[in-house]
């Protein structure tokens, strides 16, 4: 998208909206998936530890007799009770949960910080626009008219022209900083691809 002079309106989400943004950020979704997979590993390890019996039925004939046999096998985990595998799966799940919770706090802090930062530079940019949003071309044209009419000397003209260029440079830097802060907010909230029109909004 074109980086317009008019910046997007800052969004300061309330708690419920912030929670939705957090839960849909790619990094938290990945951490949540890792945590759920680790929890599934506990269930798998416990299932493999249980001694599942095997039942078999056999049939046949011996002359005129009909024979039926029943076979019951119960494995006993004597040499390897598989407690270590269950404990390891639990430790892995706990570590994944800690990682997810830590990432949640980091992402929440980043979202709040990026939103506040963008609000500050947005306000600064809007104040500059309201205070003197005259284009560089208009300012230099007016300065040329004053110089050509003989109201200022050549040295004064060059000094004021330099000041005009410095002001324009400061404005361009502020404009770039504001758009950079906006993009950081979009990246932190997982909305960058939606804003670029490459996917549906993350909230969906």
C-alpha positions as CSV (number, residue, x, y, z in Angstrom):
1,X,0.0,0.0,0.0
2,X,1.0,3.6,-0.6
3,X,2.4,5.3,2.5
4,X,-0.1,8.2,2.5
5,X,0.4,11.5,4.3
6,X,-2.6,10.6,6.4
7,X,-1.7,7.8,8.8
8,X,-4.0,5.0,9.9
9,X,-5.9,5.9,13.1
10,X,-4.2,4.3,16.2
11,X,-6.0,1.4,17.7
12,X,-5.8,0.9,21.4
13,X,-7.6,-2.3,22.0
14,X,-9.5,-3.0,25.2
15,X,-8.7,-6.1,27.3
16,X,-11.1,-8.5,25.4
17,X,-9.9,-7.3,22.0
18,X,-6.3,-7.4,23.1
19,X,-6.8,-11.0,24.3
20,X,-8.2,-12.0,20.9
21,X,-5.2,-10.4,19.1
22,X,-2.8,-12.2,21.4
23,X,-4.4,-15.6,20.9
24,X,-4.2,-15.2,17.1
25,X,-0.6,-14.1,16.8
26,X,1.5,-16.7,14.9
27,X,4.1,-17.0,17.7
28,X,1.5,-17.7,20.4
29,X,-0.5,-20.1,18.1
30,X,2.7,-22.1,17.5
31,X,3.6,-22.1,21.3
32,X,0.0,-23.3,22.0
33,X,0.3,-26.1,19.5
34,X,3.6,-27.2,21.0
35,X,2.1,-27.2,24.5
36,X,-0.9,-29.3,23.3
37,X,1.3,-31.7,21.5
38,X,3.5,-32.1,24.6
39,X,0.4,-32.8,26.7
40,X,-0.7,-35.4,24.2
41,X,2.8,-37.0,24.7
42,X,1.9,-37.6,28.3
43,X,-1.3,-39.5,27.4
44,X,0.6,-41.5,24.8
45,X,3.4,-42.5,27.3
46,X,0.8,-43.5,29.9
47,X,-1.1,-45.6,27.3
48,X,2.1,-47.4,26.3
49,X,2.9,-48.0,30.0
50,X,-0.4,-49.9,30.6
51,X,-0.3,-53.7,30.0
52,X,-3.0,-54.2,27.4
53,X,-4.1,-57.9,27.3
54,X,-4.4,-59.7,24.0
55,X,-7.2,-62.2,23.5
56,X,-7.1,-64.8,20.8
57,X,-9.6,-67.5,19.7
58,X,-8.7,-70.6,17.7
59,X,-10.9,-73.3,16.3
60,X,-10.4,-76.6,14.4
61,X,-11.4,-80.2,14.2
62,X,-9.7,-83.4,15.4
63,X,-11.4,-86.2,13.7
64,X,-15.1,-86.0,14.6
65,X,-14.4,-83.6,17.5
66,X,-14.7,-79.8,17.2
67,X,-12.0,-78.0,19.1
68,X,-12.1,-74.4,20.3
69,X,-9.2,-72.7,22.0
70,X,-9.0,-69.4,23.9
71,X,-5.6,-67.6,24.3
72,X,-5.1,-64.8,26.8
73,X,-1.8,-62.9,26.9
74,X,-1.1,-60.2,29.5
75,X,2.3,-58.5,29.1
76,X,3.9,-57.6,32.4
77,X,6.2,-54.6,32.4
78,X,8.5,-56.0,35.0
79,X,11.9,-55.2,33.4
80,X,10.7,-51.9,32.0
81,X,7.8,-50.3,33.8
82,X,8.2,-47.3,31.5
83,X,7.9,-44.8,34.4
84,X,10.8,-42.8,33.0
85,X,9.1,-42.2,29.7
86,X,6.0,-40.9,31.5
87,X,8.1,-38.6,33.7
88,X,10.0,-37.3,30.7
89,X,6.7,-36.6,28.8
90,X,5.4,-34.7,31.8
91,X,8.6,-32.6,32.1
92,X,8.4,-31.8,28.4
93,X,4.8,-30.7,28.7
94,X,5.6,-28.5,31.7
95,X,8.5,-26.9,29.8
96,X,6.2,-26.2,26.9
97,X,3.6,-24.7,29.2
98,X,6.2,-22.4,30.8
99,X,7.4,-21.4,27.3
100,X,3.9,-20.6,26.2
101,X,3.1,-18.5,29.3
102,X,6.4,-16.6,29.1
103,X,5.8,-15.9,25.4
104,X,2.3,-14.7,26.2
105,X,3.6,-12.1,28.7
106,X,6.3,-11.0,26.2
107,X,3.8,-10.6,23.4
108,X,1.3,-8.8,25.5
109,X,4.0,-6.3,26.6
110,X,5.1,-5.8,23.1
111,X,1.6,-5.2,21.8
112,X,0.9,-2.6,24.5
113,X,4.3,-1.0,23.9
114,X,4.0,-0.8,20.1
115,X,0.4,0.6,20.4
116,X,1.6,3.3,22.8
117,X,4.6,4.1,20.6
118,X,2.5,4.4,17.5
119,X,0.1,6.7,19.3
120,X,2.9,9.1,20.3
121,X,4.4,9.4,16.8
122,X,0.9,9.6,15.2
123,X,0.1,12.6,17.5
124,X,3.5,14.2,16.7
125,X,2.9,13.8,12.9
126,X,-0.7,15.2,13.2
127,X,0.6,18.1,15.1
128,X,3.2,18.9,12.5
129,X,0.5,18.6,9.7
130,X,-1.8,21.0,11.6
131,X,1.0,23.4,12.4
132,X,2.3,24.0,9.0
133,X,1.6,21.4,6.4
134,X,2.9,23.6,3.6
135,X,4.7,21.7,0.9
136,X,8.4,22.1,0.2
137,X,7.6,23.4,-3.3
138,X,5.3,26.1,-1.9
139,X,7.8,27.2,0.7
140,X,10.7,27.5,-1.8
141,X,8.5,29.3,-4.3
142,X,7.6,31.9,-1.7
143,X,11.2,32.2,-0.7
144,X,12.2,32.7,-4.3
145,X,9.6,35.5,-4.7
146,X,10.9,37.3,-1.6
147,X,14.5,37.0,-2.8
148,X,13.7,38.1,-6.4
149,X,11.8,41.1,-5.1
150,X,15.0,42.2,-3.2
151,X,13.6,41.9,0.3
152,X,16.3,39.6,1.4
153,X,20.0,39.1,0.5
154,X,21.4,36.1,-1.2
155,X,23.0,34.9,2.0
156,X,19.7,35.2,3.9
157,X,18.1,33.4,1.0
158,X,20.5,30.5,1.3
159,X,20.2,30.3,5.1
160,X,16.4,30.2,4.9
161,X,16.5,27.7,2.1
162,X,18.7,25.4,4.2
163,X,16.3,25.8,7.1
164,X,13.4,24.9,4.8
165,X,15.2,21.8,3.6
166,X,16.1,20.8,7.2
167,X,12.4,21.2,8.2
168,X,11.4,19.0,5.2
169,X,14.0,16.4,6.1
170,X,12.7,16.3,9.7
171,X,9.2,15.9,8.5
172,X,10.1,13.1,6.2
173,X,12.0,11.3,9.0
174,X,9.0,11.7,11.3
175,X,6.7,10.4,8.6
176,X,8.9,7.4,8.1
177,X,9.2,6.8,11.9
178,X,5.4,6.9,12.1
179,X,4.9,4.3,9.4
180,X,7.6,2.1,10.9
181,X,5.8,2.2,14.3
182,X,2.6,1.3,12.5
183,X,4.2,-1.7,10.8
184,X,5.7,-2.8,14.1
185,X,2.2,-2.8,15.6
186,X,0.8,-4.8,12.7
187,X,3.6,-7.3,13.0
188,X,3.2,-7.6,16.8
189,X,-0.6,-8.1,16.5
190,X,-0.3,-10.6,13.6
191,X,-2.2,-8.3,11.2
192,X,0.5,-7.5,8.7
193,X,-0.6,-9.9,5.9
194,X,-4.2,-8.8,6.4
195,X,-3.3,-5.2,6.0
196,X,-1.3,-6.0,2.9
197,X,-4.4,-7.8,1.5
198,X,-2.6,-11.2,1.4
199,X,-5.0,-13.0,3.8
200,X,-8.1,-12.6,5.9
201,X,-7.8,-10.7,9.2
202,X,-6.1,-12.6,12.0
203,X,-9.2,-12.1,14.2
204,X,-11.1,-14.5,11.9
